[in-house]
Amino acid sequence: MPDSPPFRPDQAKDALEGDGDFLLPICVPKPSLLMGETMAVVVLTTVEGQRVGVPLGMQGLSNLHEVTREALRMLQATDKDSVQ
């Protein structure tokens, strides 16, 4: 499978405009997570009340967990703390 070009938010379209890279509407906090044996679906609710499901494979879910954990760890560090 060939590599995809990187996602460019400045070139993305609204999700309702058609094919290609797109941005979802702003979503409210507290997403739901539905898990199966081989895939998971993150369910987000937009500010307009629509529900959007984002399917993820198990490796993608694991990667999302790692990135989120690292981002939270860095946000919790104070200026004088060293982050390793």
Biopython code that builds the backbone (N, CA, C, O; Angstrom):
import numpy as np
from Bio.PDB.StructureBuilder import StructureBuilder

atoms = [
    (1, "MET", "N", (0.843, -1.172, 0.000)),
    (1, "MET", "CA", (0.000, 0.000, 0.000)),
    (1, "MET", "C", (0.889, 1.237, 0.000)),
    (1, "MET", "O", (1.742, 1.371, 0.878)),
    (2, "PRO", "N", (0.716, 2.147, -0.961)),
    (2, "PRO", "CA", (1.555, 3.338, -1.016)),
    (2, "PRO", "C", (1.243, 4.290, 0.132)),
    (2, "PRO", "O", (0.122, 4.339, 0.641)),
    (3, "ASP", "N", (2.265, 5.044, 0.524)),
    (3, "ASP", "CA", (2.072, 6.033, 1.592)),
    (3, "ASP", "C", (1.166, 7.155, 1.116)),
    (3, "ASP", "O", (1.240, 7.574, -0.040)),
    (4, "SER", "N", (0.320, 7.637, 1.999)),
    (4, "SER", "CA", (-0.549, 8.771, 1.687)),
    (4, "SER", "C", (0.216, 10.058, 1.917)),
    (4, "SER", "O", (1.134, 10.094, 2.736)),
    (5, "PRO", "N", (-0.149, 11.118, 1.206)),
    (5, "PRO", "CA", (0.475, 12.398, 1.515)),
    (5, "PRO", "C", (0.055, 12.842, 2.917)),
    (5, "PRO", "O", (-1.007, 12.438, 3.390)),
    (6, "PRO", "N", (0.856, 13.657, 3.586)),
    (6, "PRO", "CA", (0.493, 14.080, 4.944)),
    (6, "PRO", "C", (-0.797, 14.896, 4.952)),
    (6, "PRO", "O", (-1.129, 15.582, 3.985)),
    (7, "PHE", "N", (-1.515, 14.802, 6.074)),
    (7, "PHE", "CA", (-2.747, 15.577, 6.244)),
    (7, "PHE", "C", (-2.381, 17.033, 6.428)),
    (7, "PHE", "O", (-1.533, 17.358, 7.260)),
    (8, "ARG", "N", (-3.004, 17.914, 5.667)),
    (8, "ARG", "CA", (-2.753, 19.349, 5.739)),
    (8, "ARG", "C", (-4.031, 20.053, 6.153)),
    (8, "ARG", "O", (-4.907, 20.250, 5.310)),
    (9, "PRO", "N", (-4.181, 20.443, 7.426)),
    (9, "PRO", "CA", (-5.413, 21.088, 7.867)),
    (9, "PRO", "C", (-5.742, 22.359, 7.098)),
    (9, "PRO", "O", (-6.914, 22.693, 6.926)),
    (10, "ASP", "N", (-4.707, 23.081, 6.627)),
    (10, "ASP", "CA", (-4.970, 24.323, 5.898)),
    (10, "ASP", "C", (-5.550, 24.069, 4.503)),
    (10, "ASP", "O", (-6.064, 24.991, 3.869)),
    (11, "GLN", "N", (-5.470, 22.815, 4.021)),
    (11, "GLN", "CA", (-6.018, 22.477, 2.718)),
    (11, "GLN", "C", (-7.244, 21.566, 2.811)),
    (11, "GLN", "O", (-7.841, 21.230, 1.789)),
    (12, "ALA", "N", (-7.619, 21.169, 4.014)),
    (12, "ALA", "CA", (-8.748, 20.258, 4.203)),
    (12, "ALA", "C", (-10.064, 20.987, 3.971)),
    (12, "ALA", "O", (-10.164, 22.200, 4.157)),
    (13, "LYS", "N", (-11.067, 20.224, 3.561)),
    (13, "LYS", "CA", (-12.396, 20.778, 3.300)),
    (13, "LYS", "C", (-13.321, 20.414, 4.450)),
    (13, "LYS", "O", (-12.994, 19.562, 5.276)),
    (14, "ASP", "N", (-14.463, 21.058, 4.499)),
    (14, "ASP", "CA", (-15.502, 20.677, 5.438)),
    (14, "ASP", "C", (-15.950, 19.262, 5.101)),
    (14, "ASP", "O", (-15.961, 18.888, 3.928)),
    (15, "ALA", "N", (-16.317, 18.474, 6.091)),
    (15, "ALA", "CA", (-16.678, 17.073, 5.881)),
    (15, "ALA", "C", (-17.820, 16.888, 4.898)),
    (15, "ALA", "O", (-17.918, 15.829, 4.278)),
    (16, "LEU", "N", (-18.684, 17.874, 4.734)),
    (16, "LEU", "CA", (-19.840, 17.739, 3.853)),
    (16, "LEU", "C", (-19.535, 18.107, 2.404)),
    (16, "LEU", "O", (-20.411, 17.980, 1.548)),
    (17, "GLU", "N", (-18.313, 18.562, 2.105)),
    (17, "GLU", "CA", (-17.989, 19.051, 0.763)),
    (17, "GLU", "C", (-17.562, 17.970, -0.217)),
    (17, "GLU", "O", (-17.442, 18.264, -1.406)),
    (18, "GLY", "N", (-17.326, 16.748, 0.210)),
    (18, "GLY", "CA", (-16.986, 15.707, -0.756)),
    (18, "GLY", "C", (-15.731, 14.938, -0.413)),
    (18, "GLY", "O", (-15.385, 14.779, 0.757)),
    (19, "ASP", "N", (-15.040, 14.455, -1.458)),
    (19, "ASP", "CA", (-13.885, 13.574, -1.304)),
    (19, "ASP", "C", (-12.639, 14.323, -0.847)),
    (19, "ASP", "O", (-12.601, 15.553, -0.843)),
    (20, "GLY", "N", (-11.620, 13.554, -0.463)),
    (20, "GLY", "CA", (-10.343, 14.136, -0.059)),
    (20, "GLY", "C", (-10.259, 14.289, 1.446)),
    (20, "GLY", "O", (-11.113, 13.804, 2.189)),
    (21, "ASP", "N", (-9.217, 14.970, 1.877)),
    (21, "ASP", "CA", (-9.040, 15.223, 3.306)),
    (21, "ASP", "C", (-10.103, 16.191, 3.780)),
    (21, "ASP", "O", (-10.447, 17.135, 3.069)),
    (22, "PHE", "N", (-10.625, 15.968, 4.972)),
    (22, "PHE", "CA", (-11.671, 16.843, 5.483)),
    (22, "PHE", "C", (-11.532, 17.029, 6.981)),
    (22, "PHE", "O", (-10.857, 16.259, 7.663)),
    (23, "LEU", "N", (-12.181, 18.062, 7.473)),
    (23, "LEU", "CA", (-12.233, 18.368, 8.896)),
    (23, "LEU", "C", (-13.636, 18.106, 9.406)),
    (23, "LEU", "O", (-14.614, 18.454, 8.744)),
    (24, "LEU", "N", (-13.744, 17.498, 10.573)),
    (24, "LEU", "CA", (-15.046, 17.312, 11.204)),
    (24, "LEU", "C", (-15.422, 18.588, 11.938)),
    (24, "LEU", "O", (-14.543, 19.352, 12.334)),
    (25, "PRO", "N", (-16.710, 18.831, 12.126)),
    (25, "PRO", "CA", (-17.112, 19.997, 12.918)),
    (25, "PRO", "C", (-16.564, 19.872, 14.345)),
    (25, "PRO", "O", (-16.222, 18.779, 14.796)),
    (26, "ILE", "N", (-16.487, 20.987, 15.032)),
    (26, "ILE", "CA", (-16.011, 20.977, 16.416)),
    (26, "ILE", "C", (-16.874, 20.021, 17.236)),
    (26, "ILE", "O", (-18.100, 20.025, 17.124)),
    (27, "CYS", "N", (-16.223, 19.208, 18.056)),
    (27, "CYS", "CA", (-16.941, 18.199, 18.832)),
    (27, "CYS", "C", (-16.883, 18.521, 20.317)),
    (27, "CYS", "O", (-15.926, 19.126, 20.800)),
    (28, "VAL", "N", (-17.917, 18.108, 21.028)),
    (28, "VAL", "CA", (-17.973, 18.318, 22.472)),
    (28, "VAL", "C", (-17.111, 17.266, 23.161)),
    (28, "VAL", "O", (-16.806, 16.237, 22.558)),
    (29, "PRO", "N", (-16.707, 17.503, 24.422)),
    (29, "PRO", "CA", (-15.872, 16.534, 25.130)),
    (29, "PRO", "C", (-16.617, 15.236, 25.415)),
    (29, "PRO", "O", (-17.811, 15.110, 25.142)),
    (30, "LYS", "N", (-15.900, 14.297, 25.958)),
    (30, "LYS", "CA", (-16.401, 12.981, 26.369)),
    (30, "LYS", "C", (-16.827, 12.109, 25.192)),
    (30, "LYS", "O", (-18.008, 11.795, 25.040)),
    (31, "PRO", "N", (-15.856, 11.718, 24.356)),
    (31, "PRO", "CA", (-16.197, 10.789, 23.273)),
    (31, "PRO", "C", (-16.503, 9.409, 23.842)),
    (31, "PRO", "O", (-16.089, 9.083, 24.954)),
    (32, "SER", "N", (-17.226, 8.609, 23.079)),
    (32, "SER", "CA", (-17.497, 7.222, 23.447)),
    (32, "SER", "C", (-16.513, 6.342, 22.685)),
    (32, "SER", "O", (-16.016, 6.727, 21.627)),
    (33, "LEU", "N", (-16.240, 5.183, 23.217)),
    (33, "LEU", "CA", (-15.352, 4.238, 22.555)),
    (33, "LEU", "C", (-16.053, 2.894, 22.491)),
    (33, "LEU", "O", (-16.389, 2.310, 23.522)),
    (34, "LEU", "N", (-16.273, 2.406, 21.285)),
    (34, "LEU", "CA", (-16.857, 1.090, 21.079)),
    (34, "LEU", "C", (-15.735, 0.172, 20.621)),
    (34, "LEU", "O", (-15.019, 0.498, 19.674)),
    (35, "MET", "N", (-15.569, -0.976, 21.283)),
    (35, "MET", "CA", (-14.465, -1.870, 20.940)),
    (35, "MET", "C", (-14.972, -3.235, 20.524)),
    (35, "MET", "O", (-15.851, -3.815, 21.162)),
    (36, "GLY", "N", (-14.400, -3.735, 19.441)),
    (36, "GLY", "CA", (-14.635, -5.095, 18.994)),
    (36, "GLY", "C", (-13.341, -5.870, 19.112)),
    (36, "GLY", "O", (-12.395, -5.415, 19.756)),
    (37, "GLU", "N", (-13.294, -7.048, 18.491)),
    (37, "GLU", "CA", (-12.076, -7.860, 18.567)),
    (37, "GLU", "C", (-10.975, -7.337, 17.653)),
    (37, "GLU", "O", (-9.795, -7.459, 17.981)),
    (38, "THR", "N", (-11.341, -6.758, 16.514)),
    (38, "THR", "CA", (-10.320, -6.319, 15.556)),
    (38, "THR", "C", (-10.356, -4.829, 15.257)),
    (38, "THR", "O", (-9.462, -4.320, 14.581)),
    (39, "MET", "N", (-11.362, -4.121, 15.740)),
    (39, "MET", "CA", (-11.415, -2.685, 15.497)),
    (39, "MET", "C", (-12.171, -1.971, 16.600)),
    (39, "MET", "O", (-12.912, -2.582, 17.370)),
    (40, "ALA", "N", (-11.968, -0.671, 16.657)),
    (40, "ALA", "CA", (-12.659, 0.176, 17.623)),
    (40, "ALA", "C", (-13.265, 1.348, 16.863)),
    (40, "ALA", "O", (-12.816, 1.681, 15.766)),
    (41, "VAL", "N", (-14.274, 1.967, 17.439)),
    (41, "VAL", "CA", (-14.890, 3.150, 16.856)),
    (41, "VAL", "C", (-14.972, 4.213, 17.953)),
    (41, "VAL", "O", (-15.578, 3.999, 19.003)),
    (42, "VAL", "N", (-14.354, 5.356, 17.687)),
    (42, "VAL", "CA", (-14.467, 6.498, 18.587)),
    (42, "VAL", "C", (-15.681, 7.283, 18.109)),
    (42, "VAL", "O", (-15.731, 7.698, 16.951)),
    (43, "VAL", "N", (-16.662, 7.490, 18.987)),
    (43, "VAL", "CA", (-17.890, 8.195, 18.627)),
    (43, "VAL", "C", (-17.843, 9.588, 19.250)),
    (43, "VAL", "O", (-17.792, 9.734, 20.471)),
    (44, "LEU", "N", (-17.863, 10.606, 18.393)),
    (44, "LEU", "CA", (-17.825, 11.999, 18.823)),
    (44, "LEU", "C", (-19.172, 12.640, 18.559)),
    (44, "LEU", "O", (-19.832, 12.309, 17.574)),
    (45, "THR", "N", (-19.588, 13.547, 19.418)),
    (45, "THR", "CA", (-20.820, 14.299, 19.208)),
    (45, "THR", "C", (-20.435, 15.725, 18.862)),
    (45, "THR", "O", (-19.720, 16.382, 19.618)),
    (46, "THR", "N", (-20.915, 16.208, 17.706)),
    (46, "THR", "CA", (-20.577, 17.561, 17.283)),
    (46, "THR", "C", (-21.388, 18.565, 18.096)),
    (46, "THR", "O", (-22.344, 18.203, 18.781)),
    (47, "VAL", "N", (-20.991, 19.829, 18.006)),
    (47, "VAL", "CA", (-21.723, 20.869, 18.725)),
    (47, "VAL", "C", (-23.138, 21.008, 18.195)),
    (47, "VAL", "O", (-24.004, 21.557, 18.876)),
    (48, "GLU", "N", (-23.387, 20.509, 16.967)),
    (48, "GLU", "CA", (-24.742, 20.531, 16.407)),
    (48, "GLU", "C", (-25.569, 19.323, 16.847)),
    (48, "GLU", "O", (-26.736, 19.205, 16.475)),
    (49, "GLY", "N", (-24.963, 18.412, 17.647)),
    (49, "GLY", "CA", (-25.686, 17.244, 18.141)),
    (49, "GLY", "C", (-25.598, 16.020, 17.253)),
    (49, "GLY", "O", (-26.210, 14.998, 17.563)),
    (50, "GLN", "N", (-24.854, 16.089, 16.157)),
    (50, "GLN", "CA", (-24.686, 14.923, 15.295)),
    (50, "GLN", "C", (-23.602, 14.026, 15.863)),
    (50, "GLN", "O", (-22.626, 14.504, 16.441)),
    (51, "ARG", "N", (-23.779, 12.712, 15.693)),
    (51, "ARG", "CA", (-22.769, 11.760, 16.160)),
    (51, "ARG", "C", (-21.946, 11.296, 14.972)),
    (51, "ARG", "O", (-22.488, 10.963, 13.918)),
    (52, "VAL", "N", (-20.624, 11.276, 15.151)),
    (52, "VAL", "CA", (-19.692, 10.880, 14.103)),
    (52, "VAL", "C", (-18.847, 9.732, 14.637)),
    (52, "VAL", "O", (-18.222, 9.858, 15.690)),
    (53, "GLY", "N", (-18.824, 8.608, 13.913)),
    (53, "GLY", "CA", (-17.997, 7.467, 14.297)),
    (53, "GLY", "C", (-16.708, 7.452, 13.494)),
    (53, "GLY", "O", (-16.730, 7.565, 12.268)),
    (54, "VAL", "N", (-15.583, 7.311, 14.189)),
    (54, "VAL", "CA", (-14.276, 7.251, 13.538)),
    (54, "VAL", "C", (-13.701, 5.858, 13.779)),
    (54, "VAL", "O", (-13.269, 5.558, 14.892)),
    (55, "PRO", "N", (-13.688, 4.995, 12.745)),
    (55, "PRO", "CA", (-13.167, 3.646, 12.942)),
    (55, "PRO", "C", (-11.645, 3.642, 13.051)),
    (55, "PRO", "O", (-10.960, 4.386, 12.348)),
    (56, "LEU", "N", (-11.128, 2.804, 13.932)),
    (56, "LEU", "CA", (-9.688, 2.658, 14.117)),
    (56, "LEU", "C", (-9.362, 1.181, 14.251)),
    (56, "LEU", "O", (-10.074, 0.440, 14.928)),
    (57, "GLY", "N", (-8.285, 0.756, 13.606)),
    (57, "GLY", "CA", (-7.764, -0.579, 13.849)),
    (57, "GLY", "C", (-7.120, -0.617, 15.231)),
    (57, "GLY", "O", (-6.921, 0.426, 15.854)),
    (58, "MET", "N", (-6.801, -1.799, 15.703)),
    (58, "MET", "CA", (-6.224, -1.911, 17.048)),
    (58, "MET", "C", (-4.871, -1.220, 17.141)),
    (58, "MET", "O", (-4.553, -0.650, 18.185)),
    (59, "GLN", "N", (-4.059, -1.253, 16.077)),
    (59, "GLN", "CA", (-2.772, -0.552, 16.113)),
    (59, "GLN", "C", (-2.998, 0.956, 16.161)),
    (59, "GLN", "O", (-2.292, 1.662, 16.880)),
    (60, "GLY", "N", (-3.979, 1.460, 15.398)),
    (60, "GLY", "CA", (-4.302, 2.880, 15.433)),
    (60, "GLY", "C", (-4.782, 3.315, 16.803)),
    (60, "GLY", "O", (-4.443, 4.403, 17.268)),
    (61, "LEU", "N", (-5.578, 2.463, 17.459)),
    (61, "LEU", "CA", (-6.060, 2.769, 18.808)),
    (61, "LEU", "C", (-4.896, 2.801, 19.797)),
    (61, "LEU", "O", (-4.837, 3.665, 20.672)),
    (62, "SER", "N", (-3.980, 1.862, 19.650)),
    (62, "SER", "CA", (-2.800, 1.838, 20.511)),
    (62, "SER", "C", (-1.948, 3.085, 20.295)),
    (62, "SER", "O", (-1.463, 3.684, 21.255)),
    (63, "ASN", "N", (-1.766, 3.477, 19.027)),
    (63, "ASN", "CA", (-0.992, 4.690, 18.720)),
    (63, "ASN", "C", (-1.669, 5.934, 19.296)),
    (63, "ASN", "O", (-0.997, 6.807, 19.844)),
    (64, "LEU", "N", (-2.993, 6.017, 19.173)),
    (64, "LEU", "CA", (-3.743, 7.147, 19.721)),
    (64, "LEU", "C", (-3.571, 7.225, 21.236)),
    (64, "LEU", "O", (-3.412, 8.311, 21.793)),
    (65, "HIS", "N", (-3.604, 6.077, 21.894)),
    (65, "HIS", "CA", (-3.416, 6.023, 23.352)),
    (65, "HIS", "C", (-2.032, 6.546, 23.733)),
    (65, "HIS", "O", (-1.903, 7.347, 24.659)),
    (66, "GLU", "N", (-0.999, 6.095, 23.023)),
    (66, "GLU", "CA", (0.362, 6.527, 23.326)),
    (66, "GLU", "C", (0.539, 8.026, 23.114)),
    (66, "GLU", "O", (1.122, 8.708, 23.957)),
    (67, "VAL", "N", (0.041, 8.538, 21.997)),
    (67, "VAL", "CA", (0.180, 9.960, 21.691)),
    (67, "VAL", "C", (-0.576, 10.804, 22.715)),
    (67, "VAL", "O", (-0.067, 11.826, 23.175)),
    (68, "THR", "N", (-1.786, 10.381, 23.071)),
    (68, "THR", "CA", (-2.589, 11.118, 24.045)),
    (68, "THR", "C", (-1.918, 11.119, 25.412)),
    (68, "THR", "O", (-1.866, 12.148, 26.086)),
    (69, "ARG", "N", (-1.407, 9.962, 25.817)),
    (69, "ARG", "CA", (-0.726, 9.873, 27.124)),
    (69, "ARG", "C", (0.489, 10.791, 27.155)),
    (69, "ARG", "O", (0.716, 11.485, 28.147)),
    (70, "GLU", "N", (1.276, 10.802, 26.072)),
    (70, "GLU", "CA", (2.459, 11.657, 26.018)),
    (70, "GLU", "C", (2.079, 13.141, 26.031)),
    (70, "GLU", "O", (2.730, 13.942, 26.702)),
    (71, "ALA", "N", (1.025, 13.507, 25.288)),
    (71, "ALA", "CA", (0.586, 14.902, 25.260)),
    (71, "ALA", "C", (0.125, 15.348, 26.643)),
    (71, "ALA", "O", (0.455, 16.452, 27.075)),
    (72, "LEU", "N", (-0.631, 14.509, 27.342)),
    (72, "LEU", "CA", (-1.082, 14.859, 28.690)),
    (72, "LEU", "C", (0.088, 14.978, 29.654)),
    (72, "LEU", "O", (0.100, 15.862, 30.510)),
    (73, "ARG", "N", (1.069, 14.098, 29.520)),
    (73, "ARG", "CA", (2.248, 14.153, 30.382)),
    (73, "ARG", "C", (2.997, 15.467, 30.168)),
    (73, "ARG", "O", (3.446, 16.091, 31.129)),
    (74, "MET", "N", (3.130, 15.883, 28.916)),
    (74, "MET", "CA", (3.837, 17.129, 28.631)),
    (74, "MET", "C", (3.045, 18.342, 29.113)),
    (74, "MET", "O", (3.637, 19.317, 29.577)),
    (75, "LEU", "N", (1.711, 18.297, 29.012)),
    (75, "LEU", "CA", (0.886, 19.408, 29.486)),
    (75, "LEU", "C", (0.938, 19.538, 31.006)),
    (75, "LEU", "O", (0.815, 20.640, 31.539)),
    (76, "GLN", "N", (1.117, 18.430, 31.698)),
    (76, "GLN", "CA", (1.133, 18.460, 33.161)),
    (76, "GLN", "C", (2.478, 18.911, 33.722)),
    (76, "GLN", "O", (2.558, 19.297, 34.888)),
    (77, "ALA", "N", (3.528, 18.870, 32.916)),
    (77, "ALA", "CA", (4.854, 19.275, 33.378)),
    (77, "ALA", "C", (4.902, 20.794, 33.507)),
    (77, "ALA", "O", (4.402, 21.513, 32.642)),
    (78, "THR", "N", (5.500, 21.274, 34.583)),
    (78, "THR", "CA", (5.669, 22.706, 34.744)),
    (78, "THR", "C", (6.946, 23.135, 34.021)),
    (78, "THR", "O", (7.719, 22.289, 33.572)),
    (79, "ASP", "N", (7.165, 24.425, 33.910)),
    (79, "ASP", "CA", (8.352, 24.926, 33.211)),
    (79, "ASP", "C", (9.643, 24.435, 33.833)),
    (79, "ASP", "O", (10.623, 24.215, 33.122)),
    (80, "LYS", "N", (9.665, 24.259, 35.143)),
    (80, "LYS", "CA", (10.900, 23.836, 35.787)),
    (80, "LYS", "C", (11.062, 22.318, 35.795)),
    (80, "LYS", "O", (12.149, 21.820, 36.089)),
    (81, "ASP", "N", (9.992, 21.568, 35.473)),
    (81, "ASP", "CA", (10.100, 20.115, 35.389)),
    (81, "ASP", "C", (10.812, 19.718, 34.106)),
    (81, "ASP", "O", (10.689, 20.377, 33.074)),
    (82, "SER", "N", (11.557, 18.630, 34.195)),
    (82, "SER", "CA", (12.157, 18.118, 32.969)),
    (82, "SER", "C", (11.290, 16.971, 32.461)),
    (82, "SER", "O", (10.898, 16.086, 33.222)),
    (83, "VAL", "N", (11.001, 17.003, 31.180)),
    (83, "VAL", "CA", (10.184, 15.954, 30.562)),
    (83, "VAL", "C", (11.124, 15.048, 29.791)),
    (83, "VAL", "O", (11.844, 15.502, 28.903)),
    (84, "GLN", "N", (11.116, 13.756, 30.133)),
    (84, "GLN", "CA", (11.995, 12.809, 29.440)),
    (84, "GLN", "C", (11.195, 11.736, 28.776)),
    (84, "GLN", "O", (11.762, 10.846, 28.142)),
]
sb = StructureBuilder()
sb.init_structure("model")
sb.init_model(0)
sb.init_chain("A")
sb.init_seg("    ")
for serial, (resi, resn, name, xyz) in enumerate(atoms, 1):
    if name == "N":
        sb.init_residue(resn, " ", resi, " ")
    sb.init_atom(name, np.array(xyz, "f"), 0.0, 1.0, " ", f" {name:<3s}", serial, name[0])
structure = sb.get_structure()
